[in-house]
């Protein structure tokens, strides 16, 4: 039963387990179940004597043991850890009833086990001399005659006369049931014991309330000993011994019931933490973005990791990195992993890059279930009458026909306010069972997390069983799924379920949108995603915490990690801490989407933007030779060339200007390579500051770990104290879709002179506006290799016309995405993919060849 229930935020239940009717093992199982119930803060055991075994007493979690009889609580009592144990109510009552015990002899009769140990410890601590025996022990008469106090654990047998006690001996019987209500002179200890149990409950409640508050971090950082030359990423990762993830979780204030452990180094974090810490002020919010990159990337992930290592391991400031989960496509293709690099990495890197906790697999399953539902529904509607469809969609089960909850919701959307399946008219039945999907408008594709160019265009339905329903389709890579974007933008389980239901998969033959909710699959999608919604906790090389969660494409989606990971991290770091997250591609793409899409959905306000640049990329923008993955760099990139650097800084200046449009201070982080000369580094920092950056700092975290990014961390800390005048680039309410695309993003951000809409794009804009989607934000799908639509145009192109070939919608995720030129959503494998170098040692089970 519930004995106490008085916490204003969350009910506290003290579960009174009555075990007389329960078998021993069933009782132990029930205790273990209640241990894991977050709504039960304490367990009080009232059992028959036969069930008070060590197994039962120690089945209770020490923090829920209000009777103080577990081995852990007894050990703390014996060691004298006064603030961290609870005294057995019965033992406490006995000692409380007795007056001055110093030098007196106390005999414990028929009191064994945990209660006997507690009593002996407490009595001895009060100066008493203790002994113990049974009522049938030899020499009992002599023992009784020489003691001052007798404490009995069972009633005195008639065979033991009172005359055996010396005059003035105190006799206490503590054998009565605590909750029996008996209050005779023989068991007067019972009433006091009940009161002391209540006192234990209050003490335990105070401890529980304290545990729910934000805890000061007790983080033990890992030591780094950087080598020169810098070894490979996987060698560095493997040379470090990560902390067990439950240890890391405890260090940063997570409760035991707030994590779900996956192996030794990964754990899911439950969303209940947001409720526990809802009154805790957020920390500072930092975004890492970049200039227009080379195809090799400029190290945003490495800067993100280096920055948090510097903040926490070296400046002793709480910080969290929030990163996207990488797709396995690039990992086995050409790009490799995404755990950072050098001495600024998430570890273990192989676990980070491969599977993680299965979120992408869950997205793949959910996405493909929805795809299967679309084609199956078209097939069944094409081959069955209204009556046959109705009988199968609303079957008679055990003589009763009833609508499911999602079917009732569809009826309400159709304006049919009926709940009895037998009362629908023929016209209502037809409207209910017919989605009338137009196959030519289907936008929902199947996905797989592998680079497979031969799935870019396929034909489905060729088996005879599909009765001639053949259509062209395609596969996208899994991280391009709208469900991935939904995962990244959702704010709760309820919000995710609502977004999943809003996914528009096609139009019907009247031009109206058909959703996942119409197909009846929303609940099933939410079930497949129920674990994926929880962020995954990992750590950096220096033992600082990292959340890895979601990994949407940065072109057709917004390219940012999850809102939920950011929100949880912002609570955990505390008001003076920092959460550092990363936006995909250059600031013109990833950062713009972070502000206009992600920040709108989250309501979070960024404090600082860190803009990552490299001398290599700036030389490319200054007119240097083309850079391509797998090809050696030309000498212009390995030798000092101040003119190329100066000319290329135009791109850096443009990205700083884009950041300033949002009113957020920007710190430039120059990711230094060993081939960069001091003069080149100084030149970039000088131009960045002259162009409006709050500061510009060279960083050596790749070779030195957090120590190499301390100056960056200090600059970020100072910038975060500046007044921020953050603003969105456009209003959702007052600007139509076309104006958001053209005058706001294309012209103001990219620097285009104008846009050119294809007839298909114009038609889609008109359709989405008519369907009520005109107030959604814009997510431009454009190449990341140039500010324009042409990857070969480096620096800051001007005077160009931005072609919009098509416009599509991710209604569940909550944005419209125009396609600039052609945009592939399924990468292909190169001639020599990364998988040639990836292998597994069958003896040690170590993964080789990842980078």
C-alpha positions as a printed Julia matrix, in Angstrom:
851×3 Matrix{Float64}:
   0.0     0.0     0.0
   0.98    3.63   -0.32
   1.95    4.98    3.09
   3.34    8.39    2.1
   2.47   10.6    -0.85
   3.44   14.18   -0.22
   5.98   15.47   -2.77
   4.55   18.35   -4.82
   6.36   17.38   -8.06
   6.32   13.64   -8.08
   4.35   11.18   -5.89
   6.51    9.44   -3.31
   5.34    5.94   -2.5
   6.57    3.82    0.37
   5.66    0.34   -0.69
   4.62   -1.88    2.22
   5.38   -5.39    1.03
   3.32   -7.97    2.91
   4.88  -11.31    2.22
   2.88  -13.9     4.15
   1.12  -15.07    0.99
   4.11  -14.87   -1.32
   6.71  -17.5    -2.01
  10.29  -16.55   -1.2
  11.39  -16.19   -4.84
   8.25  -14.3    -5.83
   8.88  -11.89   -2.99
  12.48  -11.32   -4.11
  11.26  -10.71   -7.68
   8.68   -8.19   -6.46
  11.32   -6.33   -4.45
  13.63   -6.19   -7.47
  10.77   -4.82   -9.56
  10.02   -2.09   -7.02
  13.73   -1.25   -6.85
  13.54   -0.13  -10.5
  10.27    1.79  -10.11
  11.23    5.49  -10.1
   7.95    6.32   -8.31
   8.88    4.19   -5.29
  11.43    5.89   -3.07
  11.51    3.4    -0.18
  10.64   -0.18    0.75
   9.43   -1.19    4.22
   9.32   -4.93    4.81
   6.75   -6.53    7.17
   7.18  -10.25    6.74
   6.82  -13.51    8.64
   9.99  -14.43   10.5
  10.66  -17.24    8.01
  11.04  -14.76    5.15
  13.6   -12.47    6.82
  16.51  -14.08    4.98
  19.71  -12.42    3.86
  18.59  -12.83    0.25
  15.39  -10.88    0.87
  16.96   -8.15    2.98
  19.74   -7.58    0.46
  17.37   -7.62   -2.48
  16.31   -4.12   -1.41
  18.43   -1.35   -2.89
  20.41    0.32   -0.08
  18.99    3.73   -1.0
  15.44    2.35   -0.63
  16.08    0.3     2.54
  14.1     2.24    5.17
  14.52   -0.61    7.67
  18.32   -0.3     7.54
  18.83   -4.08    7.44
  20.72   -4.6     4.17
  24.42   -5.5     4.36
  25.35   -2.12    2.86
  23.44   -0.17    5.52
  24.81   -2.42    8.27
  28.34   -1.93    6.99
  27.9     1.85    7.05
  26.52    1.63   10.59
  29.49   -0.42   11.79
  31.95    1.99   10.13
  30.19    4.93   11.73
  29.22    6.76    8.52
  26.55    8.68   10.4
  25.22   10.68    7.51
  24.85    7.8     5.1
  22.95    5.01    6.83
  19.55    4.31    8.31
  19.22    2.57   11.68
  16.83   -0.36   12.05
  13.66    1.15   13.58
  13.39   -1.7    16.11
  17.03   -1.43   17.13
  16.77    2.33   17.34
  13.63    2.09   19.49
  15.29   -0.3    21.95
  18.31    1.94   22.43
  16.1     5.04   22.68
  14.06    3.45   25.49
  17.1     2.58   27.54
  18.68    5.27   29.69
  22.35    5.49   30.62
  24.01    2.35   29.28
  27.63    3.16   30.01
  29.23    0.1    31.65
  25.98   -1.89   31.77
  25.63   -5.45   30.52
  22.95   -6.21   27.92
  21.9    -9.73   26.96
  20.24  -10.23   23.56
  18.04  -13.31   23.63
  16.8   -14.87   20.41
  17.9   -11.85   18.36
  20.04  -12.81   15.39
  20.91  -11.67   11.92
  20.66   -8.06   10.8
  18.62   -6.88   13.79
  21.08   -8.49   16.23
  24.05   -6.89   14.48
  22.39   -3.46   14.52
  21.52   -3.73   18.21
  24.99   -4.87   19.24
  26.62   -2.04   17.33
  24.31    0.64   18.72
  24.5    -0.66   22.3
  28.28   -0.89   22.24
  28.47    2.61   20.83
  26.52    3.75   23.94
  29.07    2.08   26.24
  27.21   -1.17   26.94
  28.75   -4.64   27.17
  26.72   -7.05   25.04
  26.23  -10.8    24.86
  23.73  -12.96   23.04
  22.08  -16.37   23.51
  18.81  -18.28   23.03
  16.08  -19.08   25.54
  17.25  -22.71   25.44
  20.96  -21.94   25.8
  22.84  -23.83   28.57
  23.57  -21.68   31.63
  20.78  -19.24   30.79
  19.87  -18.77   34.47
  23.38  -17.62   35.33
  23.51  -15.25   32.35
  20.16  -13.69   33.23
  21.19  -13.21   36.84
  24.32  -11.2    35.95
  23.0    -8.73   33.33
  21.37   -5.31   33.7
  19.2    -5.41   30.58
  17.55   -8.26   28.66
  16.31   -7.63   25.12
  14.19  -10.5    23.82
  13.41  -11.21   20.21
  10.64  -13.69   21.08
   8.24  -14.1    24.03
   9.75  -15.51   27.25
   8.78  -19.2    27.6
   6.98  -20.3    30.79
   9.92  -22.59   31.56
  12.02  -19.52   32.31
  10.76  -18.02   35.62
  11.02  -14.3    36.32
  13.0   -15.16   39.46
  16.01  -15.9    37.24
  16.3   -12.15   36.63
  18.1   -10.18   39.29
  16.06   -7.41   40.88
  15.98   -4.19   38.84
  16.73   -5.87   35.52
  15.11   -4.16   32.54
  13.28   -6.54   30.16
  12.37   -5.36   26.67
  10.37   -7.49   24.26
  10.84   -6.4    20.64
   9.12   -9.34   19.0
   5.82   -7.64   18.06
   4.85   -6.73   14.51
   5.63   -3.08   13.88
   2.28   -2.46   12.22
   0.13   -4.59   14.54
  -0.85   -1.62   16.65
  -0.17   -3.57   19.85
   1.1    -1.4    22.68
   1.32   -3.55   25.8
   4.02   -3.18   28.38
   5.76   -6.24   26.9
   6.16   -4.68   23.46
   6.12   -0.95   24.18
   9.08   -0.77   21.8
   6.62   -1.3    18.93
   5.08    2.18   18.99
   8.45    3.87   19.14
   9.72    1.63   16.34
   6.83    2.72   14.11
   7.72    6.36   14.81
  11.38    5.7    14.06
  10.49    4.01   10.8
   8.56    7.14    9.86
  11.64    9.13   10.8
  13.7     6.93    8.48
  11.17    7.57    5.73
  11.52   11.31    6.22
  15.32   11.06    6.17
  15.22    8.92    3.05
  12.81   11.36    1.43
  15.15   14.26    2.19
  17.99   12.3     0.6
  15.81   11.57   -2.44
  14.79   15.21   -2.84
  18.45   16.22   -2.58
  19.37   13.64   -5.22
  16.82   15.13   -7.62
  18.53   18.51   -7.59
  21.41   19.4    -9.86
  24.6    17.91   -8.46
  27.99   19.49   -8.6
  30.1    17.62  -11.1
  32.79   15.37   -9.68
  34.47   14.7   -13.01
  37.78   12.87  -13.11
  39.35   13.72  -16.44
  41.6    11.29  -18.29
  45.24   12.2   -18.82
  46.6    12.62  -22.33
  50.2    12.11  -23.37
  50.3    13.31  -27.0
  52.94   11.74  -29.22
  54.8    13.28  -32.11
  54.32   12.45  -34.91
  50.61   12.05  -34.19
  49.52    8.4   -34.58
  46.4     7.32  -36.48
  43.02    8.16  -34.99
  42.21    4.57  -34.1
  45.64    4.07  -32.49
  45.07    7.15  -30.34
  41.56    6.01  -29.44
  42.72    2.54  -28.51
  45.64    3.81  -26.41
  43.23    5.56  -24.04
  41.23    3.61  -21.46
  37.75    5.14  -21.24
  35.85    5.35  -17.99
  32.92    2.99  -17.49
  29.86    4.89  -18.67
  28.0     4.44  -15.37
  30.95    6.11  -13.61
  30.85    9.02  -16.07
  27.08    9.32  -15.62
  27.43    9.54  -11.84
  30.24   12.13  -12.15
  27.99   14.51  -14.11
  24.96   14.12  -11.87
  22.86   11.53  -13.67
  20.81    9.22  -11.45
  21.0     5.44  -11.72
  17.47    5.16  -13.07
  18.12    7.82  -15.73
  20.55    5.75  -17.81
  20.23    2.56  -19.85
  23.69    1.04  -20.31
  24.82   -0.39  -23.66
  28.07   -2.27  -23.03
  30.88   -0.57  -21.09
  31.13    2.83  -22.79
  27.69    3.86  -24.05
  24.39    4.61  -22.33
  21.03    5.97  -23.32
  19.79    8.84  -21.15
  16.1     8.93  -20.31
  14.04   12.03  -20.97
  12.71   12.0   -17.38
  15.81   14.03  -16.51
  14.22   17.07  -18.17
  11.34   16.92  -15.7
  13.69   16.49  -12.72
  15.81   19.5   -13.69
  13.11   21.67  -15.28
  13.74   24.52  -12.83
  17.5    24.44  -13.37
  18.8    27.39  -15.46
  20.4    26.46  -18.77
  24.09   26.81  -19.46
  25.64   28.73  -22.36
  24.83   27.46  -25.87
  27.66   27.42  -28.44
  27.4    26.52  -32.14
  30.4    25.36  -34.16
  30.03   26.21  -37.86
  32.56   26.68  -40.66
  33.6    28.48  -43.81
  32.83   26.91  -47.16
  34.89   23.71  -46.91
  37.12   21.72  -49.23
  35.92   18.2   -50.04
  38.25   17.05  -47.22
  36.37   18.93  -44.48
  37.94   21.53  -42.21
  37.56   19.89  -38.82
  34.37   21.19  -37.19
  33.91   17.97  -35.2
  37.56   18.07  -34.1
  37.18   21.7   -32.99
  33.99   20.83  -31.1
  35.73   18.04  -29.18
  38.92   20.05  -28.63
  36.88   22.96  -27.26
  35.02   20.9   -24.65
  38.22   19.11  -23.64
  39.82   22.52  -23.09
  36.84   23.92  -21.18
  36.42   20.98  -18.81
  39.75   19.17  -18.54
  41.9    22.34  -18.48
  39.73   25.29  -17.39
  37.53   23.19  -15.04
  34.31   24.52  -16.57
  31.42   22.08  -17.03
  30.87   21.42  -20.72
  29.13   18.96  -23.01
  29.66   18.24  -26.7
  26.57   17.32  -28.73
  27.37   15.57  -32.01
  25.51   13.92  -34.86
  25.63   10.16  -35.27
  27.54    9.29  -38.47
  26.03    7.23  -41.24
  27.71    3.93  -42.05
  27.58    4.86  -45.73
  30.46    7.35  -45.59
  32.24    5.27  -42.94
  32.65    2.44  -45.44
  32.71    4.73  -48.49
  35.26    7.53  -48.81
  34.84   10.02  -45.95
  35.53    7.68  -43.05
  34.24    8.21  -39.53
  33.11   11.37  -37.77
  34.39   11.02  -34.2
  36.78   13.97  -34.5
  40.46   13.27  -35.0
  43.94   13.23  -33.54
  43.85   14.01  -29.82
  40.34   15.49  -29.99
  38.07   12.48  -30.41
  35.04   10.69  -29.05
  36.02    7.25  -27.79
  35.81    4.38  -28.49
  35.78    5.59  -32.08
  34.77    2.23  -33.55
  31.65    2.14  -31.38
  30.86    5.75  -32.26
  31.14    5.06  -36.0
  29.56    1.59  -36.17
  25.94    0.96  -35.05
  26.25    3.01  -31.83
  23.0     2.13  -29.99
  21.01    1.24  -33.1
  19.18    4.54  -33.7
  19.78    4.55  -37.47
  18.58    0.95  -37.67
  15.39    1.97  -35.85
  14.9     4.84  -38.32
  15.44    2.43  -41.23
  12.83    0.03  -39.83
  10.28    2.79  -39.24
  10.88    4.43  -42.62
  10.51    1.17  -44.52
   7.41    0.13  -42.57
   5.76    3.35  -43.76
   6.95    2.73  -47.35
   5.52   -0.79  -47.25
   2.22    0.53  -45.89
   1.87    2.96  -48.82
   2.26    0.36  -51.57
   0.22   -2.26  -49.73
  -2.67    0.18  -49.3
  -2.65    1.11  -53.0
  -2.67   -2.6   -53.93
  -5.57   -3.45  -51.61
  -7.65   -0.46  -52.69
  -7.06   -1.4   -56.36
  -8.21   -4.99  -55.9
 -11.08   -4.81  -53.38
 -14.55   -3.33  -53.11
 -15.46   -0.8   -50.42
 -17.29   -3.49  -48.47
 -14.37   -5.93  -48.61
 -11.92   -3.23  -47.56
 -14.18   -2.21  -44.66
 -14.56   -5.78  -43.45
 -10.8    -6.25  -43.41
  -9.93   -2.82  -41.96
 -12.59   -3.14  -39.23
 -12.86   -6.91  -38.66
 -15.23   -8.73  -36.32
 -13.2   -10.09  -33.37
 -14.98  -12.52  -31.03
 -18.32  -11.35  -32.34
 -17.57   -7.66  -31.88
 -16.53   -5.07  -34.48
 -14.75   -1.94  -33.28
 -12.59    0.9   -34.56
  -9.03    1.28  -33.32
  -8.12    4.64  -31.78
  -6.23    5.77  -34.89
  -9.25    4.84  -37.05
 -11.53    6.9   -34.81
  -9.15    9.82  -35.26
  -9.4     9.43  -39.06
 -13.18    9.41  -38.85
 -13.1    12.68  -36.9
 -10.8    14.26  -39.54
 -13.33   13.21  -42.16
 -16.13   14.86  -40.16
 -17.76   11.5   -39.35
 -18.65   11.65  -35.65
 -19.58    8.01  -35.2
 -18.02    5.29  -33.05
 -20.16    2.27  -33.96
 -18.88    0.58  -37.15
 -22.4    -0.69  -37.92
 -23.84    2.83  -38.28
 -21.71    4.17  -41.15
 -23.48    4.83  -44.45
 -22.13    3.43  -47.73
 -20.81    6.9   -48.64
 -19.08    7.23  -45.25
 -17.59    3.74  -45.58
 -16.18    4.64  -49.0
 -14.61    7.86  -47.7
 -13.17    5.99  -44.73
 -11.57    3.08  -46.61
 -10.34    4.94  -49.72
  -7.17    7.0   -49.48
  -7.03    7.14  -53.3
  -3.28    7.72  -53.35
  -1.96    9.03  -56.65
   1.14    6.86  -57.28
   2.78    9.58  -59.36
   2.89   11.89  -56.31
   4.52    9.48  -53.84
   7.52   11.19  -52.23
   8.25    8.61  -49.53
  11.19    6.36  -50.44
  12.73    3.28  -48.88
  16.12    3.71  -47.17
  19.25    1.74  -46.35
  22.37    2.91  -44.47
  24.81    1.96  -47.24
  26.23    3.87  -50.18
  24.59    1.99  -53.07
  24.36    3.9   -56.34
  22.33    1.14  -58.04
  19.36    1.84  -55.77
  19.01    5.42  -56.98
  16.31    4.31  -59.42
  14.5     0.98  -59.17
  11.26   -0.69  -60.27
   9.06   -2.27  -57.62
   6.05   -4.6   -57.79
   7.29   -6.93  -60.51
   6.19  -10.16  -58.81
   2.97  -11.75  -60.06
   1.5   -11.47  -56.56
   1.45   -7.67  -56.88
  -1.07   -8.01  -59.74
   0.57   -5.62  -62.17
   1.05   -2.72  -59.77
   4.48   -1.68  -60.97
   6.06    1.72  -60.4
   9.45    3.38  -60.4
  10.93    4.2   -57.0
  14.29    4.7   -55.34
  16.25    4.15  -52.16
  17.73    7.01  -50.15
  20.48    6.67  -47.58
  18.93    6.19  -44.12
  20.08    9.52  -42.7
  18.17   11.3   -45.48
  14.89    9.95  -44.11
  12.46   12.55  -42.8
  12.19   10.41  -39.66
  15.83   11.26  -38.94
  15.02   14.96  -39.23
  12.02   14.45  -36.95
  14.23   12.73  -34.37
  16.6    15.69  -34.45
  13.85   18.31  -34.08
  11.47   16.66  -31.64
  11.12   17.94  -28.08
   9.33   15.02  -26.43
   7.88   11.57  -27.09
   4.44   13.12  -27.55
   5.83   15.68  -29.98
   7.65   12.96  -31.95
   4.47   10.93  -32.27
   2.58   13.98  -33.51
   5.31   14.78  -36.05
   5.38   11.18  -37.3
   1.63   11.34  -37.89
   2.0    14.56  -39.92
   4.45   13.04  -42.44
   3.03   13.64  -45.93
   3.82   10.65  -48.16
   1.82   11.54  -51.29
  -1.26   13.34  -52.56
  -4.59   11.75  -53.26
  -6.25   12.02  -56.67
  -7.92   15.26  -55.6
  -4.55   16.84  -54.78
  -4.93   16.65  -51.0
  -2.04   15.4   -48.79
  -2.0    11.81  -47.52
  -0.25   11.34  -44.17
   1.18    8.55  -42.05
  -1.79    9.14  -39.74
  -4.16    8.42  -42.65
  -2.34    5.13  -43.23
  -2.84    4.19  -39.56
   0.85    3.61  -38.92
   1.71    6.46  -36.51
   1.62    4.37  -33.33
   3.75    1.63  -34.86
   6.36    4.17  -35.99
   6.49    5.62  -32.47
   7.01    2.15  -31.01
   9.97    1.54  -33.34
  11.44    4.92  -32.33
  10.8     4.81  -28.57
  14.43    4.03  -27.68
  16.01    6.05  -30.48
  14.58    9.25  -28.96
  16.98    8.95  -26.01
  20.43   10.56  -26.52
  23.53    8.36  -26.22
  26.17    9.3   -23.65
  29.84    8.79  -24.54
  33.12   10.55  -23.68
  36.08   12.35  -25.21
  39.71   11.26  -25.04
  40.03   13.36  -21.88
  36.96   11.82  -20.22
  34.56   14.74  -20.71
  30.93   13.95  -21.6
  29.48   13.81  -25.1
  25.96   13.27  -26.37
  25.66   11.55  -29.76
  22.15   11.82  -31.14
  20.55   12.05  -34.6
  22.37   12.68  -37.86
  20.17   14.29  -40.51
  21.61   15.14  -43.92
  22.91   18.7   -44.05
  21.56   19.36  -47.54
  17.95   18.08  -47.83
  17.6    18.3   -44.04
  18.96   20.74  -41.47
  22.22   18.92  -40.57
  22.21   19.33  -36.79
  22.21   16.97  -33.82
  19.1    16.65  -31.68
  17.28   19.3   -29.7
  16.75   16.8   -26.88
  20.49   16.16  -26.48
  21.11   19.92  -26.34
  18.33   20.5   -23.81
  19.46   17.72  -21.48
  23.09   18.84  -21.7
  22.15   22.48  -21.0
  20.51   21.38  -17.74
  23.37   19.11  -16.69
  26.2    21.63  -17.17
  24.56   24.2   -14.9
  24.16   27.92  -15.39
  27.9    28.6   -15.81
  28.58   25.61  -18.04
  28.76   25.29  -21.83
  27.06   23.06  -24.39
  28.88   22.94  -27.72
  27.07   21.58  -30.75
  27.93   21.47  -34.45
  26.15   22.43  -37.67
  26.88   20.55  -40.88
  28.73   22.08  -43.85
  29.45   25.82  -44.04
  27.76   28.56  -42.03
  25.68   29.53  -45.07
  23.94   26.13  -44.91
  24.24   24.4   -41.52
  24.32   27.51  -39.35
  21.48   29.23  -41.21
  19.32   26.12  -40.74
  20.38   25.81  -37.1
  19.1    29.32  -36.38
  16.01   29.45  -38.59
  14.81   25.84  -38.12
  16.33   24.24  -35.03
  16.25   27.27  -32.73
  12.63   27.95  -33.69
  11.68   24.38  -32.74
  13.67   24.35  -29.51
  13.21   27.91  -28.3
  16.9    27.92  -27.34
  19.04   31.01  -27.86
  22.71   30.59  -28.85
  25.41   32.52  -26.99
  28.35   32.24  -29.42
  29.2    30.94  -32.88
  32.63   29.36  -33.38
  33.52   29.65  -37.06
  36.09   27.07  -38.14
  38.56   27.97  -40.89
  41.74   26.43  -42.27
  44.6    27.96  -44.25
  44.08   25.14  -46.76
  40.45   26.09  -47.48
  41.25   29.79  -47.62
  43.98   29.15  -50.21
  41.45   27.21  -52.27
  39.04   30.18  -52.11
  41.89   32.5   -53.06
  42.38   30.75  -56.39
  44.43   27.69  -55.4
  44.28   24.41  -57.36
  41.27   22.14  -56.89
  41.26   19.87  -53.85
  39.82   16.37  -54.08
  39.6    13.46  -51.66
  42.29   10.84  -52.12
  44.57   13.05  -54.25
  47.81   14.57  -52.88
  47.69   18.3   -52.13
  49.46   20.6   -54.59
  52.49   22.56  -53.36
  50.43   25.74  -53.0
  48.83   24.1   -49.96
  52.03   22.88  -48.33
  54.18   25.98  -48.86
  53.7    29.51  -47.54
  51.61   31.7   -49.86
  50.31   34.81  -48.14
  48.65   36.2   -51.26
  46.47   33.12  -51.72
  45.49   33.26  -48.06
  44.64   36.97  -48.22
  42.59   36.53  -51.39
  40.73   33.56  -49.91
  39.76   35.38  -46.72
  36.85   36.87  -48.66
  34.95   33.64  -47.93
  35.77   33.91  -44.22
  34.58   37.53  -44.22
  31.32   36.56  -45.93
  30.62   33.8   -43.4
  31.3    36.23  -40.54
  28.8    38.63  -42.13
  26.21   35.84  -42.38
  26.68   35.1   -38.68
  26.24   38.77  -37.81
  22.86   38.77  -39.57
  21.6    36.74  -36.61
  23.1    39.04  -33.96
  25.37   36.42  -32.35
  29.05   37.08  -31.5
  31.47   35.0   -33.58
  34.85   33.59  -32.61
  37.02   32.3   -35.47
  38.85   29.06  -34.72
  41.75   28.55  -37.12
  42.36   24.81  -37.25
  46.15   24.75  -37.66
  47.92   22.15  -39.82
  51.64   21.42  -39.57
  52.22   22.9   -43.05
  50.74   26.3   -42.04
  53.35   29.01  -41.52
  53.18   31.43  -38.54
  52.77   34.33  -40.96
  49.76   32.67  -42.63
  48.17   31.97  -39.25
  48.72   35.55  -38.06
  47.3    36.95  -41.31
  44.05   34.96  -41.03
  43.52   35.98  -37.39
  44.19   39.63  -38.21
  41.72   39.71  -41.13
  39.07   37.85  -39.09
  39.21   40.43  -36.29
  39.14   43.3   -38.76
  36.05   41.72  -40.35
  34.02   41.8   -37.14
  34.92   38.6   -35.32
  34.96   38.95  -31.52
  38.24   37.07  -31.57
  40.28   34.76  -33.81
  42.39   32.01  -32.27
  44.77   29.42  -33.75
  44.01   25.93  -32.4
  46.28   22.88  -32.03
  43.86   20.43  -30.41
  44.46   17.82  -33.15
  48.08   17.41  -32.01
  47.79   18.51  -28.35
  44.24   17.67  -27.23
  42.35   20.11  -25.02
  45.55   21.9   -24.1
  45.83   23.06  -27.72
  42.38   24.73  -27.57
  42.64   26.53  -24.22
  42.92   29.96  -25.87
  39.86   29.18  -27.97
  37.96   28.14  -24.82
  38.94   31.37  -23.08
  37.81   33.42  -26.08
  34.48   31.57  -26.19
  33.95   32.13  -22.46
  34.53   35.88  -22.9
  32.32   36.08  -25.99
  29.5    34.27  -24.17
  29.41   37.13  -21.66
  28.75   39.66  -24.43
  25.24   40.91  -24.97
  23.53   38.82  -27.64
  20.86   40.31  -29.88
  19.82   37.05  -31.52
  17.1    37.24  -34.16
  15.68   34.99  -36.85
  16.36   35.93  -40.45
  12.7    35.93  -41.47
   9.19   35.83  -40.04
   7.2    32.65  -40.64
   3.89   34.44  -40.45
   4.48   37.45  -42.67
   6.68   36.17  -45.47
   5.4    33.81  -48.2
   7.5    30.81  -49.23
   8.86   32.48  -52.37
  10.08   35.56  -50.49
  11.81   33.43  -47.82
  13.62   31.53  -50.57
  14.52   34.48  -52.78
  15.12   37.79  -51.05
  16.01   36.32  -47.65
  18.16   33.22  -48.17
  19.29   33.29  -51.81
  20.14   36.99  -51.9
  20.93   37.93  -48.31
  22.81   34.74  -47.31
  24.25   33.29  -50.53
  24.72   36.58  -52.36
  22.65   35.6   -55.42
  21.26   38.25  -57.73
  17.96   36.4   -58.11
  16.41   32.93  -58.29
  14.98   31.01  -61.22
  12.04   28.71  -60.48
  11.33   25.74  -62.73
   7.65   25.21  -63.59
   7.63   22.18  -61.26
   9.05   24.23  -58.41
   6.49   27.02  -58.91
   3.7    24.43  -59.03
   4.85   22.88  -55.75
   5.11   26.25  -54.01
   1.54   27.01  -55.09
   0.37   23.58  -53.91
   2.05   23.76  -50.51
   0.69   27.25  -49.97
  -2.82   26.05  -50.85
  -2.45   23.04  -48.52
  -1.61   25.32  -45.59
   2.15   24.74  -45.42
   3.2    28.25  -46.45
   4.22   29.28  -42.92
   6.92   26.62  -42.53
  10.64   27.54  -42.47
  12.9    26.91  -45.46
  15.62   24.25  -45.64
  17.66   24.85  -48.81
  19.13   21.75  -50.45
  22.3    23.12  -52.04
  25.91   22.1   -52.59
  28.12   22.79  -49.58
  31.22   23.38  -51.72
  30.28   26.89  -52.82
  28.12   29.78  -51.72
  26.49   29.41  -55.14
  24.91   26.34  -56.77
  28.1    25.6   -58.7
  30.69   23.68  -56.64
  33.58   24.99  -58.73
  32.76   28.64  -57.89
  34.94   29.39  -54.88
  35.49   32.51  -52.79
  32.4    34.75  -52.82
  30.56   34.38  -56.16
  28.34   37.31  -57.18
  25.78   38.08  -59.87
  24.59   34.48  -60.17
  21.01   33.29  -60.64
  20.13   30.47  -58.22
  18.12   27.77  -60.05
  15.37   26.06  -58.02
  14.62   22.8   -59.83
  12.01   21.46  -57.4
  10.43   22.14  -54.02
   9.58   19.36  -51.57
   8.14   19.2   -48.09
   9.02   17.48  -44.83
   5.81   18.32  -43.01
   6.49   16.07  -40.02
   9.92   17.58  -39.53
   8.39   20.97  -40.17
  10.12   22.55  -43.17
   9.96   23.05  -46.93
  13.11   22.16  -48.86
  13.79   23.69  -52.29
  16.27   21.75  -54.43
  19.0    23.89  -55.97
  20.0    22.01  -59.12
  20.19   18.24  -58.74
  20.66   16.73  -55.29
  21.53   13.07  -54.74
  20.11   11.43  -51.63
  22.0     8.18  -52.19
  25.83    8.38  -52.29
  27.82    5.9   -54.34
  30.96    3.94  -53.58
  34.26    5.14  -55.11
  36.69    2.9   -56.97
  38.55    2.22  -53.73
  36.19    2.5   -50.77
  37.33    2.61  -47.15
  36.17   -0.96  -46.61
  39.38   -2.25  -48.27
  41.23   -1.22  -45.11
  38.66   -2.24  -42.5
  39.16   -5.6   -40.83
  38.53   -7.5   -37.61
  41.15   -9.37  -35.59
  39.45  -12.71  -34.81
  41.53  -13.22  -31.66
  41.28   -9.8   -29.98
  38.05   -8.76  -31.76
  39.66   -5.37  -32.42
  38.48   -3.37  -35.41
  41.24   -2.22  -37.75
  41.39    0.38  -40.5
  38.8     2.91  -39.35
  39.77    6.57  -39.64
